[in-house]
């Protein structure tokens, strides 16, 4: 029963960031990730812990998948 309640809560939760929004990515010591401003290109479903996003920097050719907790509004 507890899993069902958690699932219901996640469906009601809303993404904090929206497609097209500029965000700042927290740099991570464990990853070679440049900080700076990125643009949200896609909202991903809740992964059981938090929302994830595809983001893209103008300085990189590829997109990254990041957790919501790694982002702040630019």
N, C-alpha and C positions, 0 to 999 in steps of 0.2 A: 504494500500500500504506500509506503514512503516513497518508493521510486516513482509511482504514478503522480504523487503530489509534486515532487520535484520537477517532473516533466511538464506538468501543467504550469508551474511557475515560470519555467523557461520559455514556454510558448507565449506567455503574457509579457515577458521582458522585451524591451525594445533596444535596438542597436543605439549606441551612444553617438556613433559617427555615421555619416551618410555618403553615398557615392558622389564624387566630385568635391568633397570637402578636403581642405588642406589640414594636415595633421603633422605633428612632430613625433618622430620615433625616438624613444629612449635608447641610447647606445648601450650595448651589452658587451661586457668584458669577455664573455665566453664565445661570442660570435664576431666575425669580422663584418660588422654592420655600421656603415657610416650614419651618423646622426643627420639631422636636417629636416627639411620640409618634404613631405610626400603627399600624394593625392590618393584618396580612397577610390579604388576602381571597382570593388565588389564587396558586398556584405556576405559573409558566410554564415551558415546555421550555427546555433549554439552547440558547442562541443561537449556539453556536460558540465563544464566548469565556467566558461565564459564565451562571448562571441569572438569570432576571428574575422579578419579582413584581408583582401588583397590590396596592397598599396604599391605605388610606383613613384620613383624619384625621377625628375627630369635629367639627373646626372647618371642614370643607369638604364641599361636596355631591358632589364627583366623586372618582373614584379616579385614582391615578397608576400608571404603569409605571416601575419602577426596577430598576437592576442590583443584584445581591447585594452588590457591593463598596461600594454607597452606604448600606448598612444596618448597624446594630449592634443587639444585644439591648437592649431598654429596661430 
